[in-house]
């Protein structure tokens, strides 16, 4: 096992994490921005109005992106387990 292999596995792990969290974070950010603009224009300063739409949007995003996220995570875990003997020894 050399340093190039360790860097490659770390890069693949970071890429997988970013690909799994990216769509949900972008969804939460966009819903939060729309809700903030709505609150600023109507001058409604209710704190629950900021959180509930984000939670609903992320849950819907998990339903929509869930199968793809699960497949990607299983592929990464299978790759790690298949190369476990190289990583350990």
N, CA, C and O of each residue as an XYZ file, in Angstrom:
356
protein
N       0.847     -1.178      0.000
C       0.000      0.000      0.000
C       0.889      1.236      0.000
O       1.780      1.377      0.837
N       0.637      2.109     -0.931
C       1.446      3.315     -1.017
C       0.586      4.550     -0.750
O      -0.627      4.455     -0.562
N       1.231      5.687     -0.738
C       0.518      6.927     -0.420
C      -0.475      7.306     -1.518
O      -1.509      7.913     -1.240
N      -0.165      6.952     -2.750
C      -1.077      7.283     -3.840
C      -2.422      6.574     -3.668
O      -3.468      7.154     -3.960
N      -2.403      5.336     -3.201
C      -3.630      4.582     -2.990
C      -4.453      5.191     -1.849
O      -5.677      5.283     -1.934
N      -3.771      5.598     -0.795
C      -4.471      6.224      0.335
C      -5.111      7.533     -0.102
O      -6.249      7.825      0.265
N      -4.391      8.313     -0.878
C      -4.929      9.577     -1.372
C      -6.118      9.320     -2.290
O      -7.101     10.060     -2.252
N      -6.036      8.285     -3.108
C      -7.134      7.959     -4.017
C      -8.393      7.542     -3.253
O      -9.496      7.958     -3.608
N      -8.236      6.720     -2.204
C      -9.395      6.326     -1.399
C      -9.979      7.522     -0.640
O     -11.198      7.649     -0.524
N      -9.114      8.392     -0.128
C      -9.601      9.582      0.575
C     -10.339     10.509     -0.387
O     -11.375     11.077     -0.041
N      -9.804     10.657     -1.586
C     -10.455     11.505     -2.587
C     -11.816     10.942     -2.969
O     -12.787     11.688     -3.101
N     -11.886      9.630     -3.146
C     -13.157      8.998     -3.488
C     -14.165      9.132     -2.343
O     -15.355      9.329     -2.585
N     -13.693      9.028     -1.106
C     -14.576      9.190      0.046
C     -15.120     10.601      0.160
O     -16.309     10.789      0.419
N     -14.269     11.588     -0.029
C     -14.708     12.979      0.039
C     -15.677     13.281     -1.095
O     -16.682     13.961     -0.888
N     -15.384     12.784     -2.283
C     -16.273     12.984     -3.429
C     -17.642     12.350     -3.174
O     -18.671     12.935     -3.511
N     -17.651     11.163     -2.582
C     -18.917     10.498     -2.278
C     -19.722     11.290     -1.250
O     -20.935     11.441     -1.394
N     -19.059     11.790     -0.228
C     -19.748     12.590      0.793
C     -20.335     13.855      0.175
O     -21.474     14.216      0.470
N     -19.574     14.525     -0.672
C     -20.074     15.742     -1.306
C     -21.243     15.457     -2.240
O     -22.193     16.237     -2.307
N     -21.176     14.354     -2.952
C     -22.269     14.005     -3.856
C     -23.534     13.597     -3.090
O     -24.644     13.811     -3.577
N     -23.379     13.018     -1.906
C     -24.546     12.620     -1.120
C     -25.197     13.818     -0.442
O     -26.424     13.897     -0.376
N     -24.405     14.737      0.057
C     -24.958     15.857      0.813
C     -25.291     17.058     -0.055
O     -26.109     17.892      0.335
N     -24.678     17.161     -1.217
C     -24.857     18.328     -2.073
C     -26.289     18.624     -2.464
O     -26.754     19.741     -2.237
N     -27.012     17.674     -3.043
C     -28.385     17.983     -3.463
C     -29.295     18.401     -2.305
O     -30.122     19.301     -2.455
N     -29.143     17.752     -1.164
C     -30.001     18.101     -0.021
C     -29.632     19.471      0.546
O     -30.511     20.231      0.952
N     -28.345     19.786      0.575
C     -27.940     21.101      1.071
C     -28.382     22.213      0.133
O     -28.822     23.269      0.586
N     -28.268     21.984     -1.164
C     -28.716     22.985     -2.129
C     -30.226     23.173     -2.031
O     -30.721     24.296     -2.129
N     -30.952     22.089     -1.840
C     -32.399     22.169     -1.680
C     -32.771     22.956     -0.434
O     -33.647     23.821     -0.485
N     -32.118     22.668      0.679
C     -32.403     23.384      1.922
C     -32.014     24.859      1.802
O     -32.714     25.727      2.323
N     -30.917     25.142      1.126
C     -30.492     26.522      0.936
C     -31.488     27.306      0.092
O     -31.825     28.444      0.417
N     -31.955     26.698     -0.985
C     -32.890     27.415     -1.859
C     -34.243     27.635     -1.174
O     -34.837     28.704     -1.311
N     -34.727     26.642     -0.447
C     -35.997     26.811      0.277
C     -35.835     27.856      1.380
O     -36.733     28.669      1.600
N     -34.707     27.838      2.068
C     -34.451     28.840      3.102
C     -34.384     30.247      2.538
O     -34.854     31.195      3.167
N     -33.799     30.387      1.348
C     -33.727     31.697      0.712
C     -35.116     32.196      0.316
O     -35.436     33.368      0.512
N     -35.937     31.310     -0.239
C     -37.294     31.698     -0.630
C     -38.111     32.080      0.603
O     -38.845     33.068      0.578
N     -37.990     31.314      1.665
C     -38.732     31.620      2.894
C     -38.242     32.932      3.498
O     -39.050     33.716      3.995
N     -36.936     33.186      3.466
C     -36.407     34.438      4.010
C     -36.893     35.638      3.207
O     -37.227     36.677      3.777
N     -36.933     35.493      1.881
C     -37.453     36.588      1.059
C     -38.931     36.804      1.356
O     -39.385     37.944      1.449
N     -39.680     35.722      1.505
C     -41.097     35.831      1.860
C     -41.275     36.520      3.209
O     -42.148     37.376      3.353
N     -40.461     36.159      4.198
C     -40.565     36.783      5.514
C     -40.185     38.251      5.469
O     -40.782     39.067      6.170
N     -39.206     38.594      4.658
C     -38.788     39.994      4.574
C     -39.842     40.850      3.884
O     -40.065     41.998      4.268
N     -40.482     40.299      2.876
C     -41.486     41.102      2.165
C     -42.785     41.238      2.949
O     -43.435     42.282      2.879
N     -43.173     40.221      3.684
C     -44.426     40.291      4.439
C     -44.222     40.724      5.884
O     -45.197     40.944      6.602
N     -42.985     40.850      6.319
C     -42.619     41.230      7.685
C     -43.180     40.276      8.729
O     -43.505     40.685      9.844
N     -43.290     39.009      8.365
C     -43.672     37.971      9.317
C     -42.373     37.402      9.891
O     -41.554     36.861      9.149
N     -42.183     37.518     11.184
C     -40.951     37.062     11.815
C     -41.207     35.845     12.702
O     -40.820     35.828     13.871
N     -41.845     34.852     12.152
C     -42.120     33.617     12.877
C     -40.972     32.645     12.650
O     -40.626     32.352     11.505
N     -40.378     32.141     13.727
C     -39.212     31.273     13.608
C     -39.554     29.914     13.018
O     -38.753     29.341     12.279
N     -40.735     29.393     13.336
C     -41.094     28.080     12.808
C     -41.320     28.117     11.308
O     -41.192     27.093     10.637
N     -41.653     29.278     10.777
C     -41.851     29.408      9.336
C     -40.547     29.173      8.590
O     -40.573     28.775      7.425
N     -39.416     29.407      9.228
C     -38.128     29.189      8.576
C     -37.726     27.715      8.586
O     -37.068     27.256      7.652
N     -38.102     26.975      9.610
C     -37.619     25.606      9.751
C     -38.514     24.561      9.097
O     -38.013     23.622      8.477
N     -39.803     24.706      9.221
C     -40.719     23.674      8.732
C     -40.627     23.461      7.222
O     -40.583     22.309      6.790
N     -40.596     24.514      6.392
C     -40.441     24.262      4.949
C     -39.112     23.602      4.589
O     -39.047     22.796      3.661
N     -38.053     23.945      5.326
C     -36.757     23.302      5.063
C     -36.809     21.814      5.390
O     -36.309     20.984      4.630
N     -37.412     21.487      6.515
C     -37.507     20.078      6.910
C     -38.340     19.297      5.905
O     -37.979     18.184      5.522
N     -39.452     19.880      5.478
C     -40.304     19.209      4.497
C     -39.555     19.047      3.177
O     -39.616     17.986      2.557
N     -38.852     20.088      2.744
C     -38.119     20.012      1.481
C     -37.004     18.966      1.538
O     -36.795     18.235      0.570
N     -36.298     18.890      2.647
C     -35.223     17.893      2.770
C     -35.801     16.482      2.819
O     -35.216     15.559      2.254
N     -36.937     16.303      3.484
C     -37.573     14.983      3.512
C     -38.028     14.569      2.111
O     -37.842     13.419      1.715
N     -38.621     15.495      1.365
C     -39.008     15.185     -0.011
C     -37.775     14.907     -0.856
O     -37.786     14.017     -1.707
N     -36.710     15.670     -0.621
C     -35.458     15.424     -1.333
C     -34.871     14.059     -1.012
O     -34.310     13.403     -1.890
N     -34.994     13.624      0.237
C     -34.507     12.292      0.592
C     -35.333     11.206     -0.075
O     -34.805     10.156     -0.441
N     -36.624     11.453     -0.234
C     -37.462     10.474     -0.936
C     -37.082     10.412     -2.407
O     -37.001      9.332     -2.993
N     -36.847     11.586     -3.003
C     -36.523     11.640     -4.430
C     -35.112     11.120     -4.701
O     -34.911     10.292     -5.590
N     -34.131     11.610     -3.929
C     -32.730     11.253     -4.161
C     -32.283     10.018     -3.392
O     -31.159      9.552     -3.576
N     -33.146      9.481     -2.533
C     -32.770      8.361     -1.675
C     -32.235      7.138     -2.388
O     -31.179      6.633     -2.005
N     -32.920      6.632     -3.419
C     -32.391      5.437     -4.096
C     -31.019      5.664     -4.732
O     -30.148      4.796     -4.675
N     -30.839      6.826     -5.329
C     -29.534      7.136     -5.929
C     -28.453      7.261     -4.860
O     -27.335      6.780     -5.045
N     -28.786      7.907     -3.740
C     -27.821      8.056     -2.657
C     -27.451      6.700     -2.068
O     -26.279      6.435     -1.800
N     -28.440      5.847     -1.869
C     -28.180      4.529     -1.313
C     -27.306      3.691     -2.251
O     -26.391      2.999     -1.805
N     -27.595      3.760     -3.541
C     -26.790      3.020     -4.515
C     -25.346      3.499     -4.514
O     -24.419      2.690     -4.563
N     -25.155      4.806     -4.458
C     -23.798      5.351     -4.451
C     -23.044      4.956     -3.184
O     -21.864      4.611     -3.245
N     -23.718      5.006     -2.045
C     -23.062      4.633     -0.794
C     -22.722      3.150     -0.751
O     -21.664      2.766     -0.252
N     -23.619      2.312     -1.275
C     -23.356      0.874     -1.302
C     -22.199      0.569     -2.253
O     -21.367     -0.288     -1.954
N     -22.136      1.252     -3.382
C     -21.017      1.056     -4.299
C     -19.692      1.446     -3.663
O     -18.696      0.740     -3.818
N     -19.676      2.571     -2.945
C     -18.449      2.989     -2.269
C     -18.049      1.997     -1.183
O     -16.878      1.637     -1.064
N     -19.036      1.553     -0.384
C     -18.726      0.586      0.677
C     -18.244     -0.734      0.092
O     -17.333     -1.352      0.644
N     -18.832     -1.177     -1.007
C     -18.387     -2.415     -1.650
C     -16.968     -2.268     -2.172
O     -16.170     -3.201     -2.087
N     -16.654     -1.094     -2.714
C     -15.294     -0.853     -3.190
C     -14.289     -0.893     -2.047
O     -13.201     -1.450     -2.192
N     -14.649     -0.307     -0.917
C     -13.758     -0.331      0.245
C     -13.586     -1.753      0.765
O     -12.468     -2.171      1.066
N     -14.688     -2.503      0.873
C     -14.595     -3.867      1.377
C     -13.874     -4.790      0.409
O     -13.190     -5.717      0.844
N     -14.008     -4.564     -0.880
C     -13.271     -5.388     -1.847
C     -11.779     -5.128     -1.787
O     -10.981     -6.029     -2.047
N     -11.397     -3.922     -1.452
C      -9.970     -3.590     -1.373
C      -9.463     -3.559      0.060
O      -8.410     -2.980      0.326
N     -10.186     -4.167      0.980
C      -9.805     -4.133      2.378
C      -8.487     -4.844      2.632
O      -7.694     -4.395      3.460
N      -8.238     -5.945      1.935
C      -6.989     -6.666      2.145
C      -5.792     -5.831      1.695
O      -4.702     -5.967      2.251
N      -5.980     -4.974      0.703
C      -4.892     -4.093      0.266
C      -4.706     -2.958      1.263
O      -3.580     -2.547      1.542
N      -5.820     -2.452      1.802
C      -5.726     -1.336      2.752
C      -5.106     -1.762      4.077
O      -4.329     -1.011      4.665
N      -5.437     -2.946      4.547
C      -4.946     -3.388      5.853
C      -3.522     -3.935      5.745
O      -2.656     -3.608      6.557
N      -3.303     -4.743      4.764
C      -2.018     -5.428      4.717
C      -1.128     -4.879      3.693
O      -0.004     -5.354      3.533
